[in-house]
Amino acid sequence: MVLEASILVLDNSEWMRNGDYTPTRLEAQADAVNLIFGAKTQSNPENTVSLMTMAGKSPKVLVTFTSDIGKILSALHAVSIGGKASFLTSVQIAQLALKHRQNKNQRQRIIVFVGSPVEEDEKTLVKLAKKLKKNNIAVDVINFGEETENTTRLEAFVAAVNNNDNSNLVTVPPGPHLLSDILVSSAIVAGEDGSAPAYVSSGGGSYEFGVDPNLDPELALAIRISLEEERARQESASGTSAATEGAAPAATGTENAMSIEDDLLAQALASSQADGDHDMEGLTEEQEMQRAIQMSMGGGSGHDAAGASTDEAMNDPDFMNSVLGSLSGVDTTDPRIQNVLQGFSSASNNSSKEEEDKKKKEEEEKKE
């Protein structure tokens, strides 16, 4: 942050009555003075600003170097329009005022508003500029109103006084824009470090939230807190709505999966009820397990062609042990599993005896 003392030289000549700058040239300067004062004091609390006029009976220092915006505003309110502006005399008086600043560690800067024709010739201005440069005084010139007539001489003046880009010339043509709107993005407000004050909006010359924190810091703080709370509330609301929208597709997918499982379960139940051999009522736990193994191996009573081969496989104890051992979570040494396997063996033996008896009866009938 640059530590400097700045003196603002205001043009209050008769030319300031013109309304080509909103609302008038003099009031446009007053807004710009308020902007520049805030920029200087905000960049460094030890910066000071002075104010003087260049027209009237003679140039006059209205406010000595201060950091109190109230003194500047009171002096601006008392400025009257009259006479001709003297650029040369005004800058010389400003140089003397800077020489008598209290803090000698402050850099010296003159900011001149030129809104009326400059009477001095280019040679005189260049001579003055070299003297200022020798005394390490930077000069910023705001050229407006009569920019067509003054630009050439003012460019020569700024080029002569410039030392390591510490001086600037800003030319503002007339138009519907405010003078402060143009200055807010200029090097005059940004300063030598090139950083604009934080409270100045990037899109215009107004203070952040439209309130000067120097005049009413409590109101500026209250507005800032209110806006931050509103921003947090909006972010919270947007996050809640996004979570709700994300949960809706997930719930729909879960419902679809559940409906599919319900359909499959209903089909399986209907299939089991349609097949009379699958009636599990009145069976013990071992008989239910045996029936389940038969159904999984044979595919139900409707598959008679495959039933014979399945029965042969199920009658083989080694085959059944290998099948049950390959199933996860099935312990073939479980007594219930062993009882089921023994049931298969006894059932197969009974069925083979019945078949033999049936064959014997048929043979006896044939002999008779």
Long-range contacts (C-beta under 8 A, 24 or more apart in sequence): 1-43, 1-44, 1-193, 2-43, 2-44, 2-47, 2-107, 2-191, 2-192, 2-193, 3-44, 3-46, 3-47, 3-103, 3-105, 3-106, 3-107, 4-40, 4-44, 4-47, 4-106, 4-107, 4-108, 4-109, 5-47, 5-48, 5-49, 5-50, 5-65, 5-98, 5-101, 5-103, 5-106, 5-107, 5-108, 5-109, 6-36, 6-40, 6-47, 6-48, 6-49, 6-50, 6-109, 6-110, 6-111, 7-49, 7-50, 7-51, 7-52, 7-65, 7-94, 7-97, 7-98, 7-109, 7-110, 7-111, 8-33, 8-36, 8-37, 8-49, 8-50, 8-51, 8-52, 8-111, 8-113, 9-52, 9-53, 9-54, 9-59, 9-90, 9-91, 9-94, 9-110, 9-111, 9-112, 9-113, 10-51, 10-52, 10-53, 10-54, 10-76, 10-79, 10-113, 11-53, 11-54, 11-55, 11-85, 11-113, 11-114, 11-115, 11-116, 12-53, 12-54, 12-55, 12-56, 12-79, 12-80, 12-81, 12-82, 12-83, 12-85, 13-54, 13-55, 13-81, 13-82, 13-83, 13-84, 13-85, 13-115, 13-116, 14-55, 14-81, 14-82, 14-83, 14-84, 14-116, 15-85, 15-115, 15-116, 15-117, 15-145, 15-146, 16-81, 16-115, 16-116, 17-81, 18-145, 20-145, 20-174, 21-144, 21-145, 21-172, 21-174, 21-178, 21-179, 22-176, 22-177, 22-178, 25-115, 25-144, 25-145, 26-79, 26-81, 28-144, 28-178, 28-179, 28-180, 29-113, 29-115, 29-179, 30-76, 30-79, 31-178, 31-179, 31-180, 31-205, 32-113, 32-142, 32-179, 32-180, 32-183, 32-205, 33-72, 33-76, 34-69, 34-72, 34-73, 34-76, 34-180, 34-212, 35-180, 35-183, 35-184, 35-189, 35-200, 35-205, 36-111, 36-183, 36-188, 36-189, 37-69, 37-72, 38-69, 38-197, 38-199, 38-200, 38-207, 38-212, 38-214, 39-189, 39-190, 39-191, 39-196, 39-197, 39-200, 40-191, 41-67, 41-69, 41-214, 42-197, 42-198, 42-199, 43-191, 43-193, 43-195, 43-197, 46-103, 46-106, 47-106, 48-101, 48-102, 48-103, 48-106, 50-97, 51-75, 51-76, 52-90, 52-93, 52-94, 52-97, 53-79, 54-85, 54-86, 54-87, 54-89, 54-90, 54-112, 55-81, 55-82, 55-83, 55-84, 55-85, 55-86, 55-116, 56-80, 56-82, 56-83, 57-83, 58-86, 58-89, 59-86, 59-89, 59-90, 59-93, 61-93, 61-97, 64-97, 65-97, 65-101, 65-102, 69-212, 69-214, 69-215, 84-116, 84-119, 85-114, 85-115, 85-116, 86-119, 87-112, 87-114, 87-118, 87-119, 87-120, 87-125, 88-120, 88-124, 88-125, 88-128, 91-128, 91-132, 91-139, 92-128, 95-132, 95-135, 95-137, 98-137, 107-136, 107-138, 108-135, 108-136, 108-137, 108-138, 109-137, 109-138, 109-139, 109-140, 110-137, 110-138, 110-139, 110-140, 111-139, 111-140, 111-142, 111-188, 112-139, 112-140, 112-141, 112-142, 113-142, 113-144, 114-141, 114-142, 114-143, 114-144, 114-145, 114-146, 114-150, 114-154, 115-144, 115-145, 115-146, 116-145, 116-146, 117-146, 117-149, 117-150, 118-149, 118-150, 118-153, 118-154, 120-153, 121-153, 122-152, 122-153, 122-156, 122-157, 125-153, 125-154, 125-156, 125-157, 125-160, 126-156, 126-157, 126-160, 128-157, 129-157, 129-158, 129-159, 129-160, 129-161, 130-160, 130-161, 132-161, 133-160, 133-161, 133-162, 133-163, 136-163, 137-161, 138-163, 138-166, 138-167, 139-167, 140-167, 140-168, 140-169, 140-170, 140-187, 140-188, 141-167, 141-168, 141-169, 141-170, 142-170, 142-172, 142-179, 142-183, 142-188, 143-169, 143-170, 143-171, 143-172, 144-171, 144-172, 144-173, 144-174, 144-179, 145-174, 147-171, 147-172, 147-173, 165-192, 166-192, 178-204, 178-205, 180-205, 181-205, 271-300, 275-300, 275-301, 275-302, 276-301, 277-301, 285-336, 286-336, 286-339, 286-340, 286-343, 287-343, 289-336, 289-337, 289-340, 290-340, 290-343, 290-344, 293-340, 311-348, 314-344, 314-348, 315-344, 315-345, 315-348, 317-341, 317-344, 317-345, 320-344
